[in-house]
């Protein structure tokens, strides 16, 4: 990367991304937030497409841009409804007066809708695309075509987490729309389980970590649905550190090993890349939520909080979150075993050409590793302790905020359920990939279509290409381009005008006989 001739362009894109990220976070009204929201989307397109001579990078950047345009329509509609009905865009003023509009209804395409429900639903539609929730999640995997620092920035900073930030910032509105919160809970929990299941069947190093990001964002969304805004923000804060650690650790492996990303072609790298081995080991433990690692303090808090609320939807997201914890442990250990502990599957001369990284990068990653391990313990009292006012009036503190006190009185067997499932997933992955390779091959051959279905990501891309992309391409070409642009409008416009001038000129020419 540092030998690339386009390094100044890369650094300028990163600086522009950081600028728009700060605009998004520090904005005090919807209009400025929308500027930052669109700015980080633009910079993600530029950064994913940094190596613009690669076709995969072009396609991944376009997919990210177009997918986010679909969801941004929802965000734009939400802001439009706020401005046209409440005549204000400032957050503080909006949160003061919105209670007068709880029973206000609007007509949209001749449907009578509750104004607040409509606003919050549209805002959440914007979050679905930006935070890669199920339905609009496909762009996140293809965004891995950019440089690895870009992947770490997109997944750890305010790009995919912008949806979580928006709901937390507008928690004063979302707290009074229980129907929308239930919908958010179902979308988040299904995304959590769905992405964890797909992560097991992927073979690309960075794409496995990308699916883990989508899964962890699902945790945050279903926690938002239980009105646990501070807990979700705590998990977002912890997740940023260890996800950046995992991505930059994978960057070390890819850079050291001739740009190879297929985990099936790696193995036994603990003999050569010991520092990356330690980084991945600790980062995977944080991701799995093993006790005394940073992920444990936030992920278990989210699950216990959802269990404490005596609602059917909360019980549903609790049990689906526990299953997702099992899947998280399984694909994390699978990745670790295939890359570092299994027998090597690569061309042997390449093994002796593996080069280690310079000392300055190791020092920076060591600092990041320390923060990933300890940040959850040190900041727990700031985010989720009873009576904490860390965010001031930026986040809504409802009655459910006091459920933090009842978490300490949950039965121990309920508290250890996520840990038991995480450990079971860990041991099952070790057992399968160390001892039962024959049975794994047997399962793949006998359940080939199930394996094909899951390894192709439920054929979401195929469905989108066949039923949406092709339809729009044919519609735009034959109906819009040929019939309207090059037909009707051009005939009435420039081409028709030229024909008319030529016909009139010909008549005048015929009138002159030269006498």
C-alpha positions in Angstrom: 0.0 0.0 0.0 2.8 2.5 0.9 4.5 1.8 -2.5 1.3 2.8 -4.3 1.7 5.8 -6.5 -1.8 7.0 -5.6 -1.1 7.2 -1.8 -1.9 11.0 -1.7 -5.4 10.3 -3.2 -5.9 7.5 -0.6 -5.0 9.8 2.3 -7.2 12.6 1.0 -10.2 10.3 0.8 -9.6 9.1 4.3 -9.4 12.7 5.5 -12.6 13.6 3.7 -14.3 10.5 5.2 -13.2 11.6 8.7 -14.6 15.1 8.0 -18.0 13.9 6.9 -18.0 11.4 9.9 -17.5 14.3 12.3 -20.2 16.3 10.5 -22.6 13.4 11.0 -21.8 12.9 14.6 -21.7 16.6 15.7 -24.8 17.7 13.7 -27.6 19.3 15.7 -30.3 19.1 13.1 -31.5 16.7 10.4 -30.2 18.7 7.5 -26.6 18.7 8.6 -26.9 15.0 9.6 -28.1 14.2 6.1 -25.1 16.0 4.6 -22.7 13.9 6.8 -24.8 10.8 6.0 -24.5 11.3 2.3 -20.8 12.3 2.6 -19.7 9.1 4.3 -21.6 7.2 1.6 -19.8 9.1 -1.1 -16.4 8.6 0.5 -17.1 4.9 1.0 -17.7 4.7 -2.8 -14.4 6.4 -3.5 -12.5 4.3 -1.1 -13.9 0.9 -2.1 -13.2 1.9 -5.7 -9.7 3.1 -4.9 -8.1 0.5 -7.1 -10.3 1.6 -10.0 -8.7 -0.7 -12.6 -10.1 -3.8 -10.9 -13.6 -4.8 -12.1 -14.6 -6.3 -8.7 -13.7 -3.0 -7.0 -15.9 -1.1 -9.6 -18.8 -3.4 -9.0 -18.5 -3.4 -5.2 -18.4 0.4 -5.1 -21.4 0.8 -7.4 -23.4 -1.8 -5.4 -22.6 0.0 -2.2 -23.7 3.3 -3.7 -26.9 2.0 -5.3 -28.0 0.0 -2.2 -27.5 3.0 0.0 -29.5 5.2 -2.4 -32.5 2.9 -1.9 -32.4 3.3 1.8 -31.6 7.0 1.7 -35.0 7.5 0.0 -36.5 6.4 3.3 -34.3 8.8 5.3 -35.2 11.7 2.9 -38.9 10.9 3.3 -38.6 10.9 7.1 -36.9 14.3 7.1 -39.5 15.6 4.7 -42.3 14.5 7.0 -40.6 16.1 9.9 -40.2 19.4 8.1 -43.6 19.6 6.4 -45.6 18.7 9.5 -43.6 20.0 12.4 -41.8 22.8 10.6 -38.5 22.2 12.4 -35.3 20.3 11.8 -33.4 21.0 15.0 -33.1 18.0 17.3 -33.5 19.8 20.6 -36.6 21.8 19.5 -38.1 18.7 17.9 -37.7 16.6 21.0 -39.5 19.4 23.0 -42.6 19.7 20.9 -43.1 16.2 19.4 -45.4 15.1 22.3 -48.0 17.4 20.9 -48.1 15.4 17.7 -48.5 11.9 19.1 -52.1 11.6 17.8 -51.5 13.4 14.5 -52.3 11.6 11.3 -51.2 12.3 7.8 -52.4 11.0 4.4 -49.7 9.4 2.2 -50.8 7.9 -1.1 -54.4 8.0 0.3 -53.4 5.9 3.4 -54.1 7.4 6.8 -50.9 7.0 8.8 -49.8 8.1 12.3 -47.2 10.9 11.8 -44.7 9.7 14.4 -44.9 6.0 13.3 -44.4 7.2 9.7 -41.4 9.4 10.6 -39.7 6.7 12.6 -40.3 3.9 10.1 -38.8 6.0 7.3 -35.8 6.8 9.4 -35.3 3.1 10.2 -35.5 2.3 6.4 -32.5 4.6 6.0 -30.7 2.7 8.8 -31.4 -0.7 7.1 -29.3 0.1 4.0 -26.5 2.1 5.8 -26.1 -0.6 8.5 -26.4 -3.6 6.1 -29.5 -5.2 7.7 -31.3 -8.1 6.0 -32.7 -7.2 2.6 -30.1 -4.5 1.9 -27.1 -6.3 3.3 -25.4 -7.5 0.1 -23.3 -4.4 -0.4 -21.2 -4.9 2.8 -19.6 -8.1 1.6 -18.6 -6.7 -1.8 -17.2 -3.6 0.0 -14.2 -5.8 1.0 -12.7 -5.1 -2.4 -11.1 -1.9 -1.1 -7.9 -1.7 0.8 -8.0 -3.3 4.3 -7.6 0.0 6.2 -10.8 1.1 4.4 -12.6 -2.0 5.5 -11.5 -1.4 9.1 -12.7 2.3 8.9 -16.0 1.4 7.3 -16.8 -1.3 9.9 -15.4 0.4 13.0 -16.1 4.1 12.4 -19.4 5.9 11.6 -20.3 4.3 8.3 -22.2 1.1 9.0 -22.8 2.2 12.6 -24.5 5.4 11.4 -27.9 3.6 11.6 -27.3 2.8 15.3 -26.2 6.4 15.9 -29.4 7.8 14.2 -31.8 5.7 16.3 -29.9 6.5 19.5 -29.9 10.2 18.6 -33.7 10.1 17.8 -34.5 7.9 20.8 -36.8 10.6 22.0 -39.0 9.8 19.0 -38.5 6.0 18.8 -39.4 5.5 22.5 -43.0 6.4 21.7 -43.5 4.1 18.7 -43.7 0.6 20.1 -44.9 -0.9 16.8 -41.8 0.4 15.0 -39.6 -0.8 17.8 -41.0 -4.4 17.5 -40.3 -4.3 13.7 -36.7 -3.1 14.5 -36.3 -6.0 16.9 -37.4 -8.6 14.4 -35.2 -7.1 11.6 -32.2 -6.9 13.9 -32.5 -10.4 15.4 -33.0 -12.0 12.0 -30.0 -10.2 10.6 -28.0 -11.3 13.6 -28.9 -14.9 13.1 -28.8 -14.8 9.3 -25.3 -13.2 9.0 -23.9 -15.5 11.6 -25.2 -18.5 9.7 -23.7 -17.2 6.4 -20.3 -16.5 8.0 -19.8 -20.2 8.6 -20.0 -21.0 4.9 -17.7 -18.2 3.6 -14.1 -18.8 2.6 -12.8 -15.2 2.1 -10.9 -13.9 5.1 -12.3 -10.4 5.0 -15.9 -11.4 4.1 -16.2 -13.6 7.1 -15.3 -10.6 9.3 -17.7 -8.5 7.3 -20.6 -10.9 8.0 -19.6 -10.7 11.7 -20.0 -7.0 11.5 -23.5 -7.3 10.1 -24.3 -9.8 12.8 -23.1 -7.6 15.6 -25.1 -4.7 14.2 -28.1 -6.9 14.4 -27.4 -7.3 18.2 -27.4 -3.5 18.5 -30.6 -3.1 16.6 -32.6 -5.6 18.5 -31.2 -4.0 21.7 -32.5 -0.7 20.5 -35.9 -2.3 20.1 -35.9 -3.1 23.9 -35.2 0.6 24.6 -31.7 -0.2 25.7 -30.1 2.7 23.9 -27.1 3.1 26.2 -26.4 -0.6 26.1 -26.4 -0.6 22.3 -24.1 2.3 22.2 -21.8 0.5 24.6 -21.7 -2.5 22.3 -21.0 -0.2 19.4 -18.1 1.4 21.3 -16.6 -1.9 22.2 -17.2 -3.5 18.8 -15.3 -0.7 17.0 -12.1 -1.5 18.8 -11.9 -5.3 18.3 -13.4 -5.2 14.8 -10.6 -2.7 13.8 -8.2 -5.1 15.4 -9.5 -8.1 13.4 -9.5 -6.2 10.1 -6.0 -4.8 10.5 -4.8 -8.2 11.7 -6.2 -9.8 8.5 -4.5 -7.0 6.6 -1.2 -8.1 8.1 -1.9 -11.7 6.9 -2.9 -10.6 3.4 0.0 -8.2 3.0 2.5 -10.8 4.3 1.2 -13.7 2.2 1.1 -12.4 -1.3 -2.4 -10.9 -1.1 -4.0 -14.3 -0.5 -7.5 -14.1 1.2 -8.9 -17.6 0.7 -8.8 -19.3 4.1 -8.8 -22.7 2.4 -5.4 -21.9 0.9 -3.8 -20.8 4.2 -2.8 -22.7 7.3 0.0 -23.1 9.9 0.6 -19.4 9.9 1.3 -19.5 13.6 4.8 -20.6 12.7 5.5 -17.5 10.7 3.2 -14.7 11.8 3.2 -15.1 15.6 2.1 -11.5 16.3 -0.9 -11.8 13.9 -1.6 -15.1 15.6 -1.9 -13.4 19.0 -3.9 -10.5 17.6 -6.5 -12.8 16.0 -6.6 -15.0 19.1 -7.4 -12.0 21.4 -9.7 -10.3 18.8 -11.7 -13.5 18.3 -12.2 -13.9 22.1 -13.5 -10.3 22.2 -15.9 -11.0 19.4 -17.2 -14.2 21.0 -17.9 -12.5 24.3 -15.6 -14.6 26.4 -15.7 -13.4 30.1 -13.3 -10.5 31.0 -12.9 -9.6 27.3 -14.5 -6.4 26.1 -17.2 -8.0 24.1 -18.5 -9.9 27.1 -19.4 -6.7 29.1 -21.6 -5.4 26.3 -23.0 -8.4 24.5 -24.2 -10.2 27.6 -25.6 -7.0 28.9 -27.8 -6.7 25.8 -29.1 -10.2 26.1 -29.8 -10.0 29.8 -31.6 -6.7 29.3 -33.8 -8.2 26.6 -34.6 -11.1 28.9 -35.7 -8.8 31.7 -38.4 -7.2 29.7 -41.5 -9.4 29.9 -42.6 -9.0 26.3 -42.9 -11.7 23.6 -40.8 -9.8 21.1 -38.0 -9.4 23.7 -38.0 -13.1 24.6 -37.8 -13.9 20.9 -34.8 -11.7 20.3 -33.1 -13.1 23.4 -33.3 -16.7 22.3 -32.3 -15.8 18.7 -29.4 -13.7 20.1 -28.2 -16.7 22.1 -28.3 -18.9 18.9 -26.3 -16.1 17.2 -23.8 -16.2 20.0 -23.2 -19.9 19.2 -22.8 -19.1 15.4 -20.4 -16.2 16.2 -18.2 -18.6 18.2 -18.3 -21.2 15.6 -17.2 -19.1 12.6 -14.6 -17.2 14.7 -12.9 -20.4 15.8 -13.3 -21.9 12.3 -11.5 -18.9 10.8 -8.8 -19.0 13.4 -8.2 -22.8 13.0 -8.1 -22.7 9.2 -5.7 -19.8 9.1 -3.3 -20.6 11.9 -3.7 -24.1 13.3 -4.5 -26.4 10.4 -2.0 -28.0 8.1 -0.8 -25.6 5.4 -2.7 -25.8 2.0 -0.5 -23.4 0.0 2.4 -23.7 -2.4 5.3 -24.5 -0.1 7.9 -22.1 -1.6 5.5 -19.2 -0.7 5.7 -20.2 2.9 9.4 -19.2 3.0 8.7 -15.9 1.2 6.3 -14.7 3.9 7.7 -11.4 5.2 7.0 -9.9 8.5 5.7 -6.4 9.2 7.7 -3.3 10.3 7.9 -2.4 14.0 5.8 0.8 13.9 2.7 -1.1 12.7 3.2 -3.8 15.4 3.4 -1.0 18.0 0.2 0.6 16.8 -1.6 -2.8 16.7 -0.3 -3.6 20.2 -2.0 -0.4 21.5 -5.2 -1.3 19.6 -5.0 -4.8 21.1 -4.7 -3.4 24.6 -7.6 -1.1 24.1 -9.7 -3.9 22.6 -9.2 -6.0 25.7 -9.6 -3.4 28.4 -12.0 -0.8 27.0 -15.1 -2.7 28.0 -14.1 -3.0 31.7 -13.0 0.6 32.1 -16.0 2.2 30.3 -18.8 -0.1 31.7 -19.6 2.4 34.5 -19.8 5.3 32.0 -22.4 3.6 29.7 -24.6 1.2 31.5 -24.2 1.7 35.3 -27.3 2.7 37.2 -27.7 6.5 37.3 -25.0 7.3 34.7 -25.5 10.5 32.8 -22.7 10.0 30.4 -24.6 11.2 27.3 -26.5 14.0 29.1 -29.7 14.8 27.2 -28.6 13.4 23.9 -30.1 10.0 24.5 -33.6 9.3 26.0 -33.6 7.9 29.6 -36.9 6.2 30.1 -38.3 4.0 32.8 -36.6 0.9 31.2 -33.3 2.5 31.9 -33.7 1.4 35.5 -33.8 -2.3 34.4 -30.0 -2.2 34.9 -30.7 -2.8 38.6 -32.7 -5.9 38.0 -30.0 -7.5 35.9 -28.1 -8.4 39.0 -31.0 -10.6 40.3 -31.4 -12.8 37.2 -31.1 -16.5 37.9 -27.5 -17.7 37.3 -28.6 -20.4 34.8 -30.1 -17.7 32.6 -27.0 -15.5 32.9 -24.7 -18.3 31.7 -26.8 -19.4 28.7 -24.9 -17.1 26.3 -21.6 -18.2 27.7 -22.5 -21.9 27.4 -23.6 -21.5 23.8 -20.5 -19.6 23.0 -18.3 -22.3 24.5 -20.3 -25.0 22.8 -19.8 -23.3 19.4 -16.1 -23.0 20.1 -15.6 -26.6 21.0 -17.7 -27.8 18.2 -15.7 -25.9 15.6 -12.4 -27.3 17.1 -13.8 -30.8 17.1 -15.1 -30.7 13.5 -12.1 -29.0 11.9 -9.5 -31.0 13.8 -11.0 -34.5 14.3 -14.0 -34.9 11.9 -12.8 -33.8 8.5 -14.2 -37.0 7.0 -17.7 -36.3 8.5 -17.5 -32.7 7.3 -17.0 -34.0 3.7 -19.8 -36.5 4.2 -22.2 -33.8 5.2 -21.2 -31.6 2.3 -21.8 -34.4 -0.2 -25.1 -35.6 1.2 -26.5 -32.2 1.9 -24.9 -30.5 -1.2 -27.9 -28.4 -2.1 -28.2 -27.0 1.5 -24.4 -26.3 1.4 -24.8 -24.6 -2.0 -27.8 -22.6 -0.8 -25.9 -21.3 2.3 -22.5 -20.7 0.6 -24.3 -18.6 -2.0 -25.8 -16.4 0.7 -29.4 -17.6 0.2 -29.1 -16.5 -3.5 -30.0 -12.9 -2.6 -27.7 -11.7 -5.3 -29.2 -14.0 -7.9 -32.7 -12.9 -7.0 -31.8 -9.2 -7.1 -30.0 -9.6 -10.5 -32.8 -11.7 -12.1 -35.9 -10.0 -10.9 -34.8 -6.4 -10.2 -31.6 -5.5 -12.0 -32.5 -7.1 -15.3 -36.0 -5.7 -15.2 -34.8 -2.1 -14.6 -32.1 -2.5 -17.3 -34.6 -3.6 -19.9 -37.1 -1.0 -18.7 -34.6 1.8 -18.8 -33.2 0.8 -22.2 -36.3 -0.2 -24.2 -39.0 2.1 -22.6 -37.1 5.1 -21.2 -34.1 5.3 -23.6 -35.5 4.1 -26.9 -39.1 5.1 -26.7 -38.9 8.3 -24.7 -35.4 9.8 -24.9 -34.4 8.7 -28.4 -38.0 8.5 -29.6 -40.8 10.7 -28.3 -38.8 13.6 -26.7 -36.1 13.6 -29.5 -38.8 13.6 -32.2 -40.6 16.6 -30.6 -37.3 18.2 -29.6 -34.0 18.6 -31.6 -34.5 16.0 -34.3 -38.1 17.0 -35.0 -37.0 20.7 -35.1 -34.3 19.9 -37.7 -36.8 17.9 -39.8 -39.2 20.8 -39.7 -36.5 23.3 -40.8 -35.3 21.0 -43.6 -38.9 20.6 -44.9 -39.6 24.3 -44.8 -36.3 25.1 -46.5 -37.0 22.5 -49.2 -40.4 24.2 -50.0 -38.7 27.6 -50.3 -36.1 26.1 -52.5 -38.8 24.7 -54.8 -40.5 28.1 -55.0 -37.4 29.7 -56.5 -37.1 28.6 -60.2 -34.1 30.9 -61.1 -36.1 33.2 -63.5 
